[in-house]
Amino acid sequence: MSDTLPWLTLLGIALGLAMDAFAVAIATGLTLPSVTPRHTFRLAFHFGLFQFLMPVLGWFGGSQLATHIGGWDHWLAFVLLSFVGGKMLWEARHGEEEVRDRRDPTRGWSLVTLSVATSVDALAVGLSLAFLGESIWAPSAVIGIVAAALTTVGLEFGSRIGPRWGKWAEILGGCVLLLIGARILAGHLQ
């Protein structure tokens, strides 16, 4: 790595990018009846993988991709998070235990949706690193590892408070996702 991107700066970037994954992991932990090692692995692996891949894609895409994606990346994250958060609120409101038991946000399209939504900002970081002439591999690895670690912590935290709060925890989780989506959208519209 060159002197323009010290390790402390890289760690700060990685922590900043991982905050959305951390918050979504807490919300996910709130919704699961019990968090298993399999849930933890799937969510941490996918969030870490997507946080690793998005900067790489941004770096390789360069300025051409920035002009096309930059105008709507915040809308994509907003729509994806709003959909998942709204679905959580609807299910909490209607109290359908069968739906709640069958739904697992660490599987299928919910997992892909959450992985993309929490890693869209990392695409811009990859673009920035390309413009600075930095190598992408070490920063992407650090970003992915930090995201996976914080996802693990967030999921565990959410699972510990979830059983005590039940339906209210799911409502809170849905609201958190909606707020993250709104924050991403508001940050890009200013």
Backbone as JSON, one array per atom type, in Angstrom:
{
  "sequence": "MSDTLPWLTLLGIALGLAMDAFAVAIATGLTLPSVTPRHTFRLAFHFGLFQFLMPVLGWFGGSQLATHIGGWDHWLAFVLLSFVGGKMLWEARHGEEEVRDRRDPTRGWSLVTLSVATSVDALAVGLSLAFLGESIWAPSAVIGIVAAALTTVGLEFGSRIGPRWGKWAEILGGCVLLLIGARILAGHLQ",
  "N": [[0.84, -1.19, 0.0], [0.43, 2.25, -0.68], [1.67, 5.39, 0.67], [-0.49, 7.09, 0.75], [-2.8, 5.96, 1.71], [-3.06, 5.12, 4.71], [-3.02, 2.4, 7.15], [-4.65, 2.92, 9.38], [-6.49, 4.74, 8.38], [-7.68, 3.14, 6.44], [-8.86, 1.2, 8.1], [-10.73, 2.81, 9.4], [-12.38, 3.5, 7.22], [-13.33, 0.94, 6.59], [-14.74, 0.31, 8.96], [-16.7, 2.3, 8.89], [-18.1, 1.58, 6.53], [-19.06, -0.88, 7.36], [-21.02, -0.37, 9.22], [-23.71, -0.27, 8.36], [-24.13, -2.96, 7.74], [-23.78, -4.03, 10.28], [-25.97, -2.9, 11.69], [-28.11, -3.99, 10.23], [-27.64, -6.67, 10.74], [-28.19, -6.78, 13.49], [-30.94, -6.22, 13.38], [-31.75, -8.47, 11.96], [-31.07, -10.51, 13.76], [-32.95, -9.95, 15.68], [-35.29, -10.85, 14.52], [-35.16, -13.59, 14.12], [-36.15, -16.72, 15.54], [-34.29, -18.26, 17.0], [-30.79, -17.91, 16.89], [-28.57, -19.67, 15.0], [-25.34, -21.27, 14.56], [-25.16, -21.69, 11.83], [-26.88, -19.72, 10.71], [-25.43, -17.47, 11.49], [-22.97, -17.87, 10.14], [-23.85, -17.83, 7.42], [-24.93, -15.19, 7.13], [-22.78, -13.5, 7.97], [-20.76, -14.37, 6.21], [-21.86, -13.74, 3.64], [-22.38, -10.95, 3.85], [-19.77, -10.06, 4.34], [-18.51, -11.02, 2.0], [-19.88, -9.59, -0.05], [-19.22, -6.99, 0.74], [-16.51, -7.14, 0.25], [-16.45, -7.64, -2.53], [-17.79, -5.46, -3.79], [-16.12, -3.04, -3.63], [-14.08, -3.96, -5.29], [-15.41, -4.32, -7.74], [-16.14, -1.64, -8.15], [-13.61, -0.48, -8.36], [-12.55, -1.74, -10.65], [-14.47, -0.95, -12.44], [-14.15, 1.76, -12.69], [-14.23, 5.2, -13.78], [-16.21, 5.19, -15.78], [-18.29, 3.5, -14.92], [-19.04, 4.87, -12.66], [-20.43, 7.14, -13.54], [-22.8, 6.03, -14.45], [-23.86, 4.41, -12.35], [-23.66, 6.05, -10.11], [-25.76, 7.89, -10.05], [-28.0, 6.53, -9.19], [-27.45, 4.67, -7.17], [-28.01, 5.12, -4.47], [-30.77, 5.1, -4.51], [-31.27, 2.44, -5.13], [-30.27, 1.1, -2.84], [-31.99, 2.24, -0.94], [-34.57, 1.35, -1.82], [-34.29, -1.46, -1.62], [-33.71, -1.86, 1.15], [-35.98, -0.66, 2.26], [-38.0, -2.31, 1.3], [-37.43, -4.81, 2.58], [-37.48, -3.97, 5.29], [-40.11, -2.93, 5.44], [-41.55, -5.27, 4.97], [-40.89, -6.7, 7.28], [-42.17, -5.09, 9.21], [-44.84, -5.36, 8.42], [-45.27, -8.11, 8.84], [-44.86, -8.24, 11.6], [-46.94, -6.68, 12.51], [-49.22, -8.07, 11.66], [-48.95, -10.41, 12.98], [-48.6, -13.13, 12.24], [-47.73, -16.16, 13.06], [-46.98, -18.44, 11.6], [-45.89, -17.39, 9.23], [-43.76, -15.98, 10.31], [-42.25, -18.06, 11.4], [-41.47, -19.49, 9.12], [-39.96, -17.69, 7.64], [-36.7, -16.75, 6.93], [-34.25, -14.55, 7.09], [-31.62, -15.04, 6.46], [-31.36, -16.55, 4.25], [-31.85, -17.33, 0.76], [-33.48, -14.98, -1.44], [-33.86, -12.85, 0.31], [-31.46, -12.74, 1.74], [-29.64, -12.14, -0.33], [-30.68, -9.68, -1.16], [-30.37, -8.1, 1.18], [-27.58, -8.24, 1.39], [-26.68, -6.91, -0.94], [-27.87, -4.39, -0.53], [-26.57, -3.46, 1.79], [-24.02, -3.09, 0.92], [-23.67, -1.35, -1.19], [-22.54, 1.22, -0.93], [-19.87, 0.61, -0.73], [-19.04, 0.27, -3.3], [-18.57, 2.83, -4.29], [-16.34, 3.47, -2.76], [-14.44, 1.76, -3.86], [-14.25, 2.93, -6.41], [-13.17, 5.39, -5.69], [-10.67, 4.59, -4.68], [-9.53, 3.63, -7.01], [-9.25, 6.02, -8.44], [-7.36, 7.24, -6.83], [-5.19, 5.72, -7.35], [-4.59, 3.5, -5.87], [-3.93, 0.14, -4.78], [-6.36, -2.46, -4.9], [-6.8, -4.86, -3.57], [-5.86, -5.42, -0.84], [-7.24, -3.34, 0.65], [-9.93, -4.12, 0.05], [-10.04, -6.67, 1.16], [-9.7, -6.09, 3.89], [-11.98, -4.51, 4.33], [-14.01, -6.41, 3.8], [-13.49, -8.36, 5.81], [-13.82, -6.89, 8.19], [-16.53, -6.19, 7.91], [-17.72, -8.75, 8.01], [-17.01, -9.53, 10.61], [-18.28, -7.56, 12.23], [-20.89, -8.07, 11.5], [-21.29, -10.59, 12.61], [-21.11, -9.96, 15.36], [-23.26, -8.15, 15.56], [-25.47, -9.77, 14.86], [-25.47, -11.63, 16.95], [-25.9, -9.92, 19.13], [-28.47, -8.91, 18.47], [-29.92, -11.3, 18.6], [-29.85, -11.87, 21.31], [-31.37, -9.87, 22.52], [-33.76, -10.14, 21.22], [-35.64, -12.37, 21.96], [-36.69, -11.42, 24.36], [-38.12, -9.18, 23.72], [-39.79, -9.74, 21.59], [-42.46, -9.17, 19.41], [-42.21, -6.4, 19.39], [-39.5, -6.06, 19.07], [-39.15, -6.95, 16.46], [-40.58, -5.01, 15.11], [-38.99, -2.8, 15.74], [-36.63, -3.62, 14.44], [-37.49, -3.59, 11.73], [-38.03, -0.86, 11.49], [-35.45, 0.16, 11.87], [-34.17, -0.75, 9.53], [-35.65, 0.69, 7.63], [-34.95, 3.3, 8.4], [-32.17, 3.27, 7.91], [-32.17, 2.98, 5.13], [-33.48, 5.41, 4.46], [-31.58, 7.21, 5.46], [-29.38, 6.73, 3.79], [-30.51, 7.51, 1.33], [-31.15, 10.24, 1.88], [-28.58, 11.25, 2.39], [-27.44, 11.2, -0.14], [-29.03, 12.84, -1.63], [-28.6, 15.39, -0.84]],
  "CA": [[0.0, 0.0, 0.0], [1.19, 3.49, -0.72], [1.53, 6.24, 1.87], [-1.7, 7.91, 0.7], [-3.88, 5.31, 2.42], [-2.52, 4.38, 5.85], [-3.87, 1.35, 7.69], [-5.66, 3.48, 10.27], [-7.52, 5.29, 7.51], [-8.39, 1.99, 5.86], [-9.71, 0.62, 9.14], [-11.86, 3.74, 9.57], [-13.27, 3.31, 6.07], [-13.97, -0.36, 6.74], [-15.72, 0.41, 10.03], [-17.82, 3.11, 8.39], [-18.88, 0.79, 5.59], [-19.65, -2.04, 8.04], [-22.08, 0.02, 10.16], [-25.01, -0.7, 7.84], [-24.19, -4.42, 7.92], [-23.94, -4.25, 11.72], [-27.35, -2.57, 12.05], [-29.0, -4.98, 9.61], [-27.44, -7.92, 11.47], [-28.97, -6.66, 14.73], [-32.35, -6.37, 13.0], [-31.95, -9.88, 11.59], [-31.05, -11.28, 15.01], [-34.21, -9.7, 16.38], [-36.41, -11.52, 13.87], [-35.02, -15.05, 14.15], [-36.51, -17.32, 16.82], [-33.0, -18.53, 17.65], [-29.7, -17.77, 15.94], [-27.69, -20.84, 14.99], [-24.06, -21.0, 13.88], [-25.41, -21.66, 10.38], [-27.37, -18.37, 10.42], [-24.31, -16.54, 11.66], [-22.04, -18.06, 9.04], [-24.43, -17.36, 6.15], [-25.05, -13.74, 7.09], [-21.45, -12.9, 8.02], [-20.05, -14.69, 4.97], [-22.4, -12.99, 2.51], [-22.13, -9.52, 4.03], [-18.33, -9.87, 4.13], [-18.21, -11.24, 0.58], [-20.37, -8.47, -0.85], [-18.4, -5.82, 1.09], [-15.24, -7.35, -0.42], [-16.6, -7.58, -3.98], [-18.24, -4.16, -4.31], [-15.0, -2.16, -3.95], [-13.36, -4.52, -6.44], [-16.19, -3.94, -8.91], [-16.0, -0.19, -8.33], [-12.24, -0.21, -8.79], [-12.43, -2.16, -12.05], [-15.41, -0.19, -13.26], [-13.58, 3.09, -12.93], [-15.1, 6.37, -13.93], [-17.36, 4.89, -16.64], [-19.35, 2.95, -14.1], [-19.46, 5.88, -11.69], [-21.43, 8.03, -14.13], [-24.07, 5.31, -14.6], [-24.35, 3.92, -11.06], [-23.67, 7.11, -9.1], [-27.03, 8.59, -10.01], [-29.11, 5.76, -8.63], [-27.04, 3.68, -6.17], [-28.71, 5.4, -3.23], [-32.15, 4.66, -4.69], [-31.26, 0.99, -5.05], [-30.14, 0.73, -1.42], [-33.22, 2.68, -0.28], [-35.67, 0.47, -2.19], [-34.06, -2.79, -1.08], [-33.88, -1.83, 2.6], [-37.37, -0.33, 2.55], [-38.8, -3.51, 1.05], [-37.22, -5.78, 3.66], [-37.99, -3.36, 6.53], [-41.58, -2.89, 5.38], [-42.04, -6.64, 5.13], [-40.77, -7.02, 8.7], [-43.23, -4.37, 9.92], [-46.12, -5.97, 8.08], [-45.38, -9.4, 9.51], [-45.0, -8.0, 13.03], [-48.28, -6.11, 12.72], [-50.26, -9.08, 11.44], [-48.75, -11.45, 13.97], [-48.76, -14.47, 11.69], [-46.63, -16.99, 13.55], [-46.52, -19.33, 10.55], [-45.01, -16.63, 8.35], [-42.56, -15.67, 11.06], [-41.47, -19.28, 11.55], [-40.92, -19.91, 7.83], [-39.09, -16.67, 7.08], [-35.33, -16.73, 7.43], [-33.56, -13.55, 6.28], [-30.26, -15.45, 6.12], [-31.47, -17.48, 3.12], [-32.55, -16.95, -0.46], [-33.44, -13.62, -1.96], [-33.71, -11.9, 1.41], [-30.03, -12.65, 2.0], [-29.01, -11.41, -1.45], [-31.16, -8.29, -1.09], [-29.69, -7.42, 2.29], [-26.15, -8.16, 1.08], [-26.49, -5.83, -1.91], [-28.27, -3.11, 0.06], [-25.6, -2.99, 2.78], [-22.68, -2.96, 0.35], [-23.65, -0.45, -2.34], [-21.6, 2.32, -0.69], [-18.5, 0.12, -0.93], [-18.73, 0.46, -4.72], [-17.98, 4.17, -4.41], [-15.0, 3.42, -2.17], [-13.58, 1.17, -4.89], [-14.02, 3.96, -7.43], [-12.24, 6.38, -5.12], [-9.34, 3.99, -4.62], [-9.01, 3.6, -8.38], [-8.83, 7.38, -8.78], [-6.15, 7.54, -6.06], [-4.12, 4.86, -7.81], [-4.31, 2.51, -4.83], [-4.25, -1.26, -5.03], [-7.69, -2.72, -4.36], [-6.94, -6.15, -2.9], [-5.74, -5.31, 0.62], [-8.39, -2.63, 1.21], [-11.16, -4.91, -0.07], [-9.98, -7.75, 2.15], [-9.94, -5.51, 5.22], [-13.4, -4.11, 4.36], [-14.81, -7.63, 3.91], [-13.28, -8.99, 7.12], [-14.46, -6.04, 9.21], [-17.98, -6.34, 7.76], [-18.1, -10.08, 8.5], [-16.86, -9.54, 12.07], [-19.35, -6.75, 12.83], [-22.15, -8.78, 11.25], [-21.36, -11.64, 13.62], [-21.41, -9.31, 16.63], [-24.61, -7.59, 15.49], [-26.44, -10.85, 14.87], [-25.5, -12.17, 18.31], [-26.56, -8.91, 19.97], [-29.9, -8.93, 18.14], [-30.55, -12.53, 19.07], [-29.95, -11.84, 22.76], [-32.46, -9.0, 22.97], [-34.97, -10.5, 20.49], [-36.67, -13.15, 22.67], [-37.31, -10.64, 25.45], [-38.96, -8.1, 23.22], [-40.76, -10.32, 20.67], [-43.02, -8.41, 18.29], [-41.66, -5.04, 19.41], [-38.15, -6.13, 18.52], [-39.28, -7.05, 15.01], [-40.98, -3.67, 14.66], [-37.78, -1.98, 15.83], [-35.75, -4.05, 13.36], [-38.02, -3.05, 10.48], [-37.82, 0.6, 11.51], [-34.01, 0.4, 11.67], [-33.89, -0.9, 8.1], [-36.24, 1.84, 6.93], [-34.13, 4.48, 8.7], [-30.9, 3.16, 7.19], [-32.48, 3.31, 3.74], [-33.74, 6.85, 4.38], [-30.32, 7.93, 5.67], [-28.61, 6.6, 2.55], [-31.15, 8.35, 0.34], [-30.98, 11.65, 2.25], [-27.18, 11.6, 2.23], [-27.11, 11.38, -1.56], [-29.88, 13.87, -2.24], [-28.2, 16.73, -0.37]],
  "C": [[0.87, 1.24, 0.0], [0.93, 4.29, 0.55], [0.23, 7.04, 1.88], [-2.88, 7.28, 1.45], [-3.32, 4.47, 3.57], [-3.53, 3.37, 6.39], [-4.95, 1.89, 8.61], [-6.81, 4.09, 9.47], [-8.36, 4.18, 6.89], [-9.32, 1.34, 6.87], [-10.93, 1.5, 9.4], [-12.87, 3.62, 8.44], [-14.04, 2.0, 6.22], [-15.03, -0.34, 7.83], [-16.94, 1.21, 9.59], [-18.72, 2.33, 7.44], [-19.62, -0.35, 6.28], [-20.8, -1.66, 8.97], [-23.47, -0.37, 9.66], [-25.18, -2.21, 8.03], [-24.42, -4.76, 9.39], [-25.39, -4.01, 12.14], [-28.33, -3.58, 11.47], [-28.86, -6.32, 10.31], [-28.19, -7.91, 12.8], [-30.45, -6.89, 14.42], [-32.67, -7.81, 12.63], [-31.98, -10.76, 12.83], [-32.33, -11.11, 15.8], [-35.35, -10.55, 15.81], [-36.33, -13.04, 13.94], [-35.42, -15.61, 15.51], [-35.28, -17.71, 17.65], [-31.92, -18.49, 16.57], [-28.77, -18.97, 16.1], [-26.36, -20.45, 14.37], [-24.22, -20.94, 12.35], [-25.94, -20.29, 9.95], [-26.22, -17.37, 10.44], [-23.33, -16.66, 10.51], [-22.6, -17.49, 7.74], [-24.45, -15.84, 6.08], [-23.68, -13.07, 7.08], [-20.67, -13.16, 6.74], [-20.55, -13.83, 3.82], [-22.17, -11.49, 2.65], [-20.65, -9.22, 3.81], [-17.95, -10.01, 2.67], [-18.66, -10.06, -0.27], [-19.58, -7.19, -0.53], [-17.01, -5.93, 0.47], [-15.39, -7.11, -1.93], [-16.97, -6.2, -4.51], [-17.08, -3.18, -4.55], [-14.19, -2.65, -5.16], [-14.08, -4.15, -7.73], [-16.07, -2.45, -9.21], [-14.63, 0.17, -8.87], [-12.06, -0.57, -10.26], [-13.34, -1.37, -12.97], [-14.91, 1.2, -13.6], [-14.62, 4.17, -13.12], [-16.3, 6.12, -14.84], [-18.55, 4.4, -15.84], [-19.9, 4.0, -13.14], [-20.55, 6.79, -12.27], [-22.78, 7.35, -14.26], [-24.67, 4.91, -13.27], [-24.55, 5.05, -10.06], [-25.0, 7.83, -8.98], [-28.15, 7.83, -9.34], [-28.71, 4.73, -7.58], [-27.79, 3.87, -4.85], [-30.18, 4.98, -3.33], [-32.25, 3.14, -4.58], [-31.19, 0.53, -3.59], [-31.42, 1.08, -0.66], [-34.37, 1.72, -0.56], [-35.5, -0.91, -1.56], [-34.29, -2.82, 0.43], [-35.32, -1.52, 3.01], [-38.27, -1.54, 2.34], [-38.66, -4.5, 2.2], [-37.75, -5.24, 4.98], [-39.5, -3.3, 6.57], [-42.2, -4.26, 5.55], [-41.97, -7.08, 6.6], [-41.88, -6.35, 9.51], [-44.59, -5.0, 9.65], [-46.31, -7.28, 8.82], [-45.52, -9.23, 11.02], [-46.41, -7.51, 13.35], [-49.37, -7.17, 12.62], [-50.09, -10.3, 12.33], [-48.93, -12.87, 13.48], [-47.56, -15.32, 12.07], [-46.09, -17.92, 12.48], [-45.55, -18.61, 9.63], [-43.7, -16.36, 9.06], [-41.66, -16.91, 11.2], [-40.81, -19.7, 10.24], [-39.88, -18.95, 7.3], [-37.73, -16.71, 7.75], [-34.54, -15.75, 6.57], [-32.11, -13.91, 5.95], [-30.25, -16.45, 4.97], [-32.11, -16.81, 1.93], [-32.39, -15.49, -0.85], [-33.34, -12.56, -0.87], [-32.23, -11.69, 1.72], [-29.32, -11.86, 0.91], [-29.4, -9.94, -1.4], [-30.44, -7.52, 0.0], [-28.2, -7.25, 2.01], [-25.86, -7.03, 0.1], [-26.76, -4.47, -1.26], [-27.23, -2.57, 1.04], [-24.22, -2.75, 2.19], [-22.59, -2.01, -0.83], [-22.64, 0.69, -2.15], [-20.15, 1.89, -0.91], [-18.08, 0.24, -2.4], [-18.04, 1.8, -4.94], [-16.57, 4.22, -3.82], [-14.02, 2.82, -3.17], [-13.27, 2.15, -6.0], [-13.0, 4.98, -6.93], [-10.82, 5.84, -5.06], [-8.71, 3.88, -6.0], [-8.5, 4.98, -8.79], [-7.56, 7.79, -8.05], [-4.96, 6.7, -6.49], [-3.7, 3.81, -6.79], [-4.6, 1.11, -5.34], [-5.59, -1.55, -4.35], [-7.73, -3.94, -3.44], [-6.84, -6.07, -1.38], [-6.89, -4.52, 1.22], [-9.69, -3.43, 1.15], [-11.18, -6.05, 0.95], [-10.28, -7.23, 3.54], [-11.42, -5.13, 5.35], [-14.29, -5.34, 4.54], [-14.7, -8.29, 5.27], [-13.96, -8.2, 8.23], [-15.98, -6.18, 9.13], [-18.45, -7.69, 8.3], [-18.04, -10.12, 10.03], [-17.98, -8.75, 12.74], [-20.73, -7.37, 12.6], [-22.35, -9.87, 12.3], [-21.75, -11.06, 14.98], [-22.84, -8.79, 16.65], [-25.69, -8.66, 15.55], [-26.58, -11.45, 16.27], [-26.22, -11.2, 19.27], [-28.07, -8.91, 19.73], [-30.6, -10.16, 18.66], [-30.73, -12.54, 20.59], [-31.1, -10.96, 23.25], [-33.79, -9.37, 22.32], [-36.0, -11.27, 21.28], [-37.38, -12.36, 23.77], [-38.33, -9.63, 24.93], [-39.95, -8.54, 22.15], [-41.16, -9.43, 19.51], [-42.44, -7.0, 18.23], [-40.25, -5.0, 18.84], [-38.19, -6.22, 16.99], [-39.7, -5.71, 14.42], [-39.77, -2.74, 14.67], [-36.82, -2.34, 14.7], [-36.2, -3.52, 12.01], [-37.81, -1.55, 10.39], [-36.34, 0.95, 11.29], [-33.66, 0.28, 10.2], [-34.45, 0.27, 7.3], [-35.41, 3.1, 7.16], [-32.78, 4.44, 8.0], [-31.11, 3.51, 5.72], [-32.72, 4.8, 3.55], [-32.46, 7.67, 4.56], [-29.45, 7.88, 4.42], [-29.19, 7.52, 1.47], [-30.94, 9.83, 0.63], [-29.54, 12.11, 2.07], [-26.78, 11.86, 0.8], [-27.93, 12.46, -2.23], [-29.49, 15.28, -1.81], [-27.26, 17.39, -1.34]]
}
